[in-house]
Amino acid sequence: MEAADELGYHVNHLARGLMRNESGIVCLIVSEVATPYRSALLRELTQQLQSVGKVAMLVNTDRSDGSVDRALSQAIRYRADASIILSGLPDKSITQLCLRNGQRLVLINRDDDQPGPLRINLDDREAAGRVVTAFLRAGCRKLAFANSEAGTPSLMAREYGFAAAAKALGLDIMVERYGWTGYEAGKVLAQRMLTRKDRPDAVFCATDLLACGFMDAARHQFSMAIPDQLCVVGFDDIDQASWSSYQLTTFAQPVQAIAGQAVAWLGKNDESRAESQSLMLHAELVWRGSVRGG
């Protein structure tokens, strides 16, 4: 041991993995790495993977060129055991590539309908229905939904769930979509909605980043008081949502539970993993000051 320490020798786990047919490497396939929710989920996943002796390898899918395929192919050549796809944005061909190469696969907030992976989703429609109830109890009647054009399964489920809940109560809603799911898009959405003759008095934003941009535009460009003149709800419960500038009512993504379920499932044997292929988790409503009565 002293000689090994003096020479700087370390066990070659890649070589050991050839014997065991297990490298301990887990690919995290992710887009929009810089967004607060995604970075929080990455932090939790890497911590939990490391706690069970796994090594995380990050593949960034923000670019649409061949670099994504090359990076994933490189990970497969390193004999990565598994992949976790963190959102609905990466193309479904990536899912198929992972499965063809025998990887265990976890899909988070995706709707890929094929056998093998563990699918972890939130009950976005149920959450959206609760927003309608909150707005009505606050005295709001002109409801709107602010979304991006990303079109991911989770974003669209929130939109459809909100529209369905409002329709069931005989209410029409205004829907506006613009750009990618970020702060600047939220500002543009506010400019579009709040310049209409019949502008909304309550807006459900598909994410907190959209909501922050929407609120800033409403207050600083249209001199609207929140929540007195406009109620706003977001989704994700990013750190910024609790800042005094926003005090945003939102839904908390169960980041610890998502990561815990993914890591636990990857650690099961093949027979146990086949027992449960789909999980639906609950997003907790966090009341703050952006809705009257909240």
ROKOLSE-259638 format. One record per atom (N, C-alpha, C): x negated, y, z; residue in three letters. Coordinates in steps of 0.02 Angstrom, whole numbers, plus 50000, padded with zeros to 5 digits. Layout:
N
XYZALA;...
This chain:
294
499594994050000MET;500005000050000MET;499575006350000MET;499025006050038GLU;498565011750039GLU;498265012949970GLU;498065007349937ALA;497765007949871ALA;498275010749821ALA;498895008349825ALA;499415010749780ALA;499545018149792ALA;499535020149855ASP;499645027249872ASP;499075031549846ASP;498465029049854GLU;497875032749832GLU;497865033549756GLU;498075028449721LEU;498075028549648LEU;498695031849618LEU;499175033549662GLY;499785036749638GLY;500235031849601GLY;500205025449620TYR;500605020449586TYR;501335020749609TYR;501795020249562HIS;502515019649577HIS;502805013849537HIS;503295010649566VAL;503645005249531VAL;503955007949467VAL;503875004349412ASN;504185006149349ASN;504885003249347ASN;505375007549364HIS;506055005049368HIS;506345003449299HIS;506095006749246LEU;506325004949179LEU;506124997849162LEU;505504996049180ALA;505274989149168ALA;505664984249211ALA;505774986049274ARG;506154981649318ARG;506864980849292ARG;507134986249262GLY;507804985949235GLY;507874980949179GLY;507334979649140LEU;507364974749087LEU;507484967749115LEU;507194966549174MET;507294959949205MET;507994959349235MET;508224964749265ARG;508874964449299ARG;509454966349253ARG;509284968849193ASN;509794971349147ASN;510194977049179ASN;509844981149218GLU;510154986849251GLU;509624992149265GLU;509714998049235SER;509215003449241SER;509365008249298SER;509985008649320GLY;510165013449372GLY;510295020449344GLY;510275021149278ILE;510385027749246ILE;511125028449228ILE;511405034249246VAL;512105035849228VAL;512105042449190VAL;512365042349129CYS;512415048449088CYS;513015052549109CYS;512905059049117LEU;513455063649129LEU;513545067749065LEU;514095066449030ILE;514225069648966ILE;514705075348978ILE;514485081548966VAL;514855087248989VAL;514815093048940VAL;515355096948936SER;515355103148899SER;515495108848948SER;515375115048927GLU;515485120948969GLU;515165120149037GLU;514515118349037VAL;514145117049099VAL;514155123149145VAL;514155129149117ALA;514085135149157ALA;514715137249194ALA;515285134249177THR;515905136349211THR;515895133949284THR;516185137849329PRO;516145136149400PRO;516425129249418PRO;516995127449389TYR;517275120949406TYR;516825115249382TYR;516575115749320ARG;516165110449293ARG;515515109749333ARG;515215115349352SER;514595114949390SER;514715112049459SER;515295113449489ALA;515455110449554ALA;515535102949548ALA;515865100649495LEU;515955093449485LEU;515285090049471LEU;514865093349432LEU;514195090549419LEU;513795089849484LEU;513835095049526ARG;513465094849590ARG;513695088949632ARG;514355087949636GLU;514625082549678GLU;514445075749649GLU;514495075049583LEU;514335068649552LEU;513595066749562LEU;513155071649550THR;512435070049557THR;512265068349629THR;512565071749677GLN;512425070149747GLN;512665063149765GLN;513275061449742GLN;513535054849760GLN;513165049249722GLN;512965050549660LEU;512575045549624LEU;511895044349657LEU;511575049849677GLN;510925049149710GLN;510985045449777GLN;511555046349811SER;511645043149876SER;511685035549871SER;511865033049811VAL;511895025749801VAL;511325023249757VAL;510795027349750GLY;510195025249715GLY;510225025649640GLY;510695029549612LYS;510755030349540LYS;510395036849518LYS;510215037049454VAL;509895042949426VAL;510355045749372VAL;510505052249377ALA;510945055449328ALA;510545058349270ALA;510805057349210MET;510505060149149MET;511045064449115MET;510905070849106LEU;511395075549080LEU;511365076049004LEU;511945075448971VAL;512005076548899VAL;512495082348889VAL;512255087948863ASN;512665093948853ASN;512975093648784ASN;513645094048781THR;514005093348717THR;514275099948691THR;514015105548716ASP;514265112048693ASP;514145113148618ASP;513575110748593ARG;513425111548522ARG;513765106248481ARG;513955108048420SER;514325103348377SER;513875100148323SER;513215101148328ASP;512765098248278ASP;512555091248300ASP;512065088548265GLY;511845081648278GLY;511465080748342GLY;511315086148378SER;510905085548439SER;511265081448493SER;511925081748494VAL;512305077948544VAL;512225070448532VAL;512315068348469ASP;512245061248453ASP;511535058848467ASP;511045063048451ARG;510345061148462ARG;510205060348537ARG;510475065048577ALA;510355064748649ALA;510675058448679ALA;511285056948657LEU;511625051048683LEU;511285044648660LEU;511055044548598SER;510685038648573SER;510045037648613SER;509715043148631GLN;509105042748672GLN;509265039748740GLN;509825041848770ALA;510025039148835ALA;510165031748830ALA;510485029648775ILE;510625022548766ILE;509985018548758ILE;509485021548723ARG;508835018148716ARG;508485017448784ARG;508625021948830TYR;508365021248898TYR;508765016148938TYR;509245013048905ARG;509655007748935ARG;510075010448993ARG;510375016248983ALA;510825018949033ALA;511395014049046ALA;511555012949110ASP;512065007949128ASP;512765010449114ASP;512865016949122ALA;513555019549120ALA;513555026749097ALA;514135029249079SER;514225036249063SER;514865038749096SER;514855045049116ILE;515445048449142ILE;515565054549097ILE;516145054749065ILE;516315060549023ILE;516755065149064ILE;516535071449073LEU;516815075849124LEU;517395080149101LEU;517585079949037SER;518135084149016SER;518425081548951SER;518965084848929GLY;519295082748867GLY;518985085448804GLY;518465089648809LEU;518185092648750LEU;517745088048707LEU;517265084248735PRO;516845080048692PRO;517265075448647PRO;517045074648585ASP;517415070848536ASP;517505063548557ASP;518065060548536LYS;518205053648554LYS;517705048648526LYS;517345050648474SER;516835046248446SER;516285044748497SER;516165049448544ILE;515675048348596ILE;515905042748642ILE;516545042648658THR;516815037148699THR;516705030448665THR;516845030148600GLN;516775023948563GLN;516045021648560GLN;515585026548553LEU;514865024848550LEU;514645021748616LEU;514865024548672CYS;514675021848737CYS;514935014748746CYS;515565013648727LEU;515855006948735LEU;515525001848689LEU;515365003948628ARG;515044999248581ARG;514374996848607ARG;514045001148647ASN;513384999348673ASN;513424996248742ASN;514014994048761GLY;514094990148823GLY;514064994148887GLY;514135000748883GLN;514105004748943GLN;514765004448982GLN;514705004649048ARG;515285006049089ARG;515465013449080ARG;516105015049081LEU;516305021749061LEU;516855024549106LEU;516755030749128VAL;517265034249167VAL;517475040449128VAL;518125041449119LEU;518395047149083LEU;518775051549131LEU;518575057949136ILE;518895062549183ILE;519305067649143ILE;519945068049158ASN;520405072749125ASN;520415071849049ASN;520455065649028ARG;520495064148956ARG;521095059448945ARG;521295058948880ASP;521865054648863ASP;521675049048815ASP;521025047248812ASP;520805041748768ASP;521185035348788ASP;521555032648741ASP;521965026748755ASP;521625020548727ASP;521145017848764GLN;520805011748743GLN;520595007948805GLN;520565001348801PRO;520404997148859PRO;519674997748878PRO;519534996848943GLY;518854996748967GLY;518675002249015GLY;518755008748997PRO;518545014049043PRO;519015014849102PRO;518745018149155LEU;519165020649209LEU;519375027749190LEU;520015029049191ARG;520275035749176ARG;520505039149241ARG;520235045049254ILE;520425048849313ILE;520745055349290ILE;521375056349307ASN;521725062349287ASN;522075065449346ASN;522265071849339LEU;522675075249388LEU;523395075449364LEU;523855076049411ASP;524555076649394ASP;524695084049378ASP;524455086149320ASP;524505093249300ASP;525225095449291ASP;525655091049265ARG;526345092849253ARG;526715094249319ARG;526585090149370GLU;526895091149435GLU;526685097849465GLU;526035099349459ALA;525785105749485ALA;526115111649450ALA;526175111049384ALA;526485116549346ALA;527205117649367ALA;527565112349382GLY;528255113049405GLY;528295116749471GLY;527805115849515ARG;527795119349579ARG;527675126749569ARG;527315128549517VAL;527195135649504VAL;527845139149486VAL;528255135949445VAL;528905138849427VAL;529315140249490VAL;529335135449536THR;529705136249598THR;529435142149638THR;528765142749642ALA;528455148149680ALA;528635154949650ALA;528625155449584PHE;528785161749551PHE;529515163749564PHE;529955158849558LEU;530675160349568LEU;530805162649640LEU;530485159449688ARG;530575161449758ARG;530285168349772ARG;529805170449730ALA;529515177249737ALA;529945182449702ALA;530495180249671GLY;530935184949637GLY;530765186249564GLY;530305182449536CYS;530095183449466CYS;530575179849419CYS;530695182949361ARG;531145179849312ARG;530855179849241ARG;530335183749229LYS;530025184049163LYS;529355180349167LYS;529385173849155LEU;528795169649166LEU;528385168849102LEU;527725167849112ALA;527275167049054ALA;526725162149072ALA;526455159149019PHE;525885154549027PHE;525315156948984PHE;524725157949014ALA;524125160248978ALA;523635154548971ALA;523475152748909ASN;523065146948895ASN;522505148748846ASN;522005144548842SER;521495145248790SER;521705141248729SER;521275141148679GLU;521405137148619GLU;521015130548620GLU;520725128948679ALA;520325122748683ALA;520755116548671ALA;521375116648693GLY;521835111148679GLY;521675104648714GLY;521315104848770THR;521155098648806THR;521775095748838THR;521785089248852PRO;522385086148881PRO;522615089348946PRO;522155091248990SER;522355094149054SER;522655101049044SER;522365105149001LEU;522635111848989LEU;523325111448959LEU;523415107048910MET;524065106448877MET;524585103348923MET;524385098848968ALA;524865096049016ALA;525125101349062ALA;524705106049082ARG;524935111549125ARG;525425115949087ARG;525265117349024GLU;525715121548984GLU;526385118148973GLU;526385111748953TYR;527005108148940TYR;527405107249005TYR;527055105849060GLY;527405104949123GLY;527745111349147GLY;527405116949138PHE;527685123449157PHE;528295125049114PHE;528245123949048ALA;528795125349003ALA;529395120849018ALA;529265114449032ALA;529805109749046ALA;530165111449111ALA;529785113349162ALA;530095115049226ALA;530525121349220ALA;530285126149181ALA;530665132349171ALA;531295130949130ALA;531225126849078LYS;531805125149036LYS;532345121549075LYS;532145117249121ALA;532625113549162ALA;533055118249204ALA;532785124249217LEU;533155129249256LEU;533475134649212LEU;533455133349146GLY;533765138049100GLY;533365144149084GLY;532695143749094LEU;532265149549083LEU;531825148449023LEU;531745153648982ASP;531255153548928ASP;530615156648954ASP;530045154248929ILE;529405157048950ILE;529025159748889ILE;528585164348903MET;528135166948852MET;527485163048856MET;527235160648799VAL;526595157048797VAL;526125160548750VAL;525515161548773GLU;524995164748732GLU;524355160748740GLU;524015159448683ARG;523375155848685ARG;522845160048649ARG;522235159948677TYR;521695163648644TYR;521015160748665TYR;520585159848615GLY;519875158548627GLY;519715152548670GLY;519105152748699TRP;518875147548744TRP;519095149148815TRP;519005144548859THR;519295145048926THR;518835148948973THR;518815155548965GLY;518365159649005GLY;518665166249025GLY;518275170049061TYR;518495176549089TYR;518705181449035TYR;518305182048982GLU;518465186848929GLU;519115185048893GLU;519245178648885ALA;519875176548854ALA;520465178548898ALA;520375178348963GLY;520905180449009GLY;521075187749000GLY;520575191848989LYS;520695199048978LYS;521085200248914LYS;520895196648861VAL;521255197348797VAL;521975194948804VAL;522085189548839LEU;522755187048849LEU;523185192148886LEU;522895195448936ALA;523265200648972ALA;523445206448925ALA;522965208448884GLN;523095213948837GLN;523665212248789GLN;523685205948767ARG;524215203948721ARG;524895203548756ARG;524915200748815MET;525555199748849MET;525825206248878MET;525395210348907LEU;525625216248944LEU;525755222248899LEU;525625221648834THR;525805226948788THR;526465225548753THR;526765219848770ARG;527425218248742ARG;527965222448776ARG;528505223648739LYS;529055227648767LYS;529345224248828LYS;529435217648824ASP;529715213848879ASP;529165209848912ASP;528725213248948ARG;528135209848974ARG;528315205749036ARG;527905200649050PRO;528075196049105PRO;527965199249174PRO;528305196349224ASP;528175198449293ASP;527835192749333ASP;527695187149299ALA;527335181649330ALA;526975177649277ALA;526335176049289VAL;525925172549240VAL;525555166749273VAL;525635160849245PHE;525245154949264PHE;524675154349215PHE;524065155049238CYS;523475154449195CYS;523195147349200CYS;522995144549143ALA;522795137549140ALA;522185136049184ALA;521755141049196THR;521175140249240THR;521075146649280THR;520665146049332ASP;520515151949373ASP;520115157249334ASP;519655155049291LEU;519265159949252LEU;519725164249209LEU;520205161149176LEU;520705164849138LEU;521085169649184LEU;521265167249243ALA;521655171349290ALA;521255177449314ALA;520615176449327CYS;520195182149350CYS;520165187549296CYS;520065185549234GLY;520055190349179GLY;520725193649170GLY;521255189849176PHE;521935192449169PHE;522085197649223PHE;521915196049285MET;522045200549341MET;521655207149334MET;521025206649315ASP;520625212749307ASP;520905217249253ASP;521105214349197ALA;521395218349143ALA;522065221449166ALA;522475217549200ALA;523125220149223ALA;523035226049270ALA;522545225549315ARG;522455230849365ARG;522105237049336ARG;521565235849298HIS;521135241349278HIS;521345244549211HIS;521665240649168GLN;521875243449103GLN;522615245349101GLN;523015242049144PHE;523745243349143PHE;523995245949210PHE;523555246949258SER;523725249849323SER;524285246049358SER;524285239549351MET;524795235349382MET;524555232949450MET;525005232949498ALA;524855230649566ALA;525015223249571ALA;524535219349597ILE;524625212149607ILE;524635210849682ILE;525165207749708PRO;525715204249675PRO;526365208449668PRO;526355214849686ASP;526975218749688ASP;527315219049620ASP;526915220349567GLN;527205220849500GLN;527075214649457GLN;526595210749476LEU;526405204849436LEU;526135199449482LEU;526435193449478CYS;526185187649515CYS;525765183349468CYS;525215180649495VAL;524745176649455VAL;524535170449493VAL;524535164749458VAL;524285158449486VAL;523775155549438VAL;523235152749466GLY;522715149549425GLY;522675142049438GLY;522125139149417PHE;522025131949427PHE;521275130549429PHE;521045126949480ASP;520365124449490ASP;520105126149560ASP;520305131849588ASP;520055134249653ASP;519295134949652ASP;519045138649602ILE;518325140249600ILE;518165145149656ILE;517535146049672ASP;517335150449727ASP;517615157549719ASP;517615160049657GLN;517835166849645GLN;518575167849663GLN;518965162549663ALA;519685163149678ALA;519795165749748ALA;519345164349794SER;519425166449864SER;519115173349877SER;518775176149828TRP;518465182749839TRP;519015187849852TRP;518845192949892SER;519345197949911SER;519605201749851SER;519215202149796SER;519445205649736SER;520025201949702SER;520085195449714TYR;520595191549680TYR;521115188549728TYR;520885185149781GLN;521355181749826GLN;521875177949786GLN;521625173749741LEU;522045170449691LEU;522385164249719LEU;523035163849713THR;523405157649728THR;523255152749671THR;523065146649689THR;522825142049638THR;522905134849662THR;522715130149619PHE;522705123049636PHE;521985120649641PHE;521835117249695ALA;521155114849706ALA;521045108149671ALA;520545107949628GLN;520345101549598GLN;520025097349653GLN;520235091049661PRO;519945086749713PRO;519255084049692PRO;518765088549690VAL;518115086849661VAL;517795080949697VAL;517815081049763GLN;517505075549801GLN;517835068849786GLN;518505068949782ALA;518865062749768ALA;518725060249697ALA;518695064749649ILE;518545062849580ILE;517865059449577ILE;517355062749606ALA;516685059949605ALA;516645053449643ALA;516975053149701GLY;516965047149742GLY;517275041149707GLY;517845042149674GLN;518175036749638GLN;517745034349580GLN;517435039049544ALA;517015037249487ALA;516415033049508ALA;516065035349560VAL;515455031949583VAL;515635025149613VAL;516185024849651ALA;516385018449682ALA;516555013349628ALA;516915015449576TRP;517115010849523TRP;516505008249485TRP;516025012549472LEU;515415010349437LEU;515025005249478LEU;515095005449544GLY;514735000749586GLY;515064993949593GLY;515674993249567LYS;516024986849572LYS;515754981849521LYS;515884975449534ASN;515704970449483ASN;516214970549427ASN;516064967149373ASP;516494967449313ASP;517204965349328ASP;517294960249368GLU;517964957649382GLU;518374962749422GLU;518054966149471SER;518404971049511SER;518584977249470SER;518134979249424ARG;518274985249383ARG;518874984149338ARG;519004977949320ALA;519564976549274ALA;520234977349309ALA;520244977449375GLU;520874977649412GLU;521224984449406GLU;520844989849408SER;521154996549408SER;520815000749355SER;521195002849304GLN;520905006449248GLN;521135013749245GLN;521605015749287SER;521875022549282SER;522055025149351SER;521855031349365LEU;522005034549429LEU;522315041349416LEU;522835043049454MET;523145049649450MET;523065052949519MET;522695058449520LEU;522555061949583LEU;522995068249589LEU;523045070749650HIS;523485076449665HIS;523065082749675HIS;523285088249646ALA;522955094749656ALA;523335098649709ALA;522985100649761GLU;523295104149817GLU;523375111549802GLU;523975114149817LEU;524115121249807LEU;523785125249863LEU;523385130349844VAL;523045134649893VAL;523365141549890VAL;523735143349942TRP;524095149649944TRP;523625155349964TRP;523625160549923ARG;523255166549940ARG;523715172649928ARG;523435178049901GLY;523835184149898GLY;524065186449830GLY;524015182249779SER;524205184449711SER;524925182849693SER;525295179949740VAL;526015178649731VAL;526385181449792VAL;526915185049780ARG;527305187749835ARG;527565182049879ARG;527475182749944GLY;527695177549990GLY;527165172250001GLY;526595172649965GLY;526075167649972GLY;525645168750034GLY;
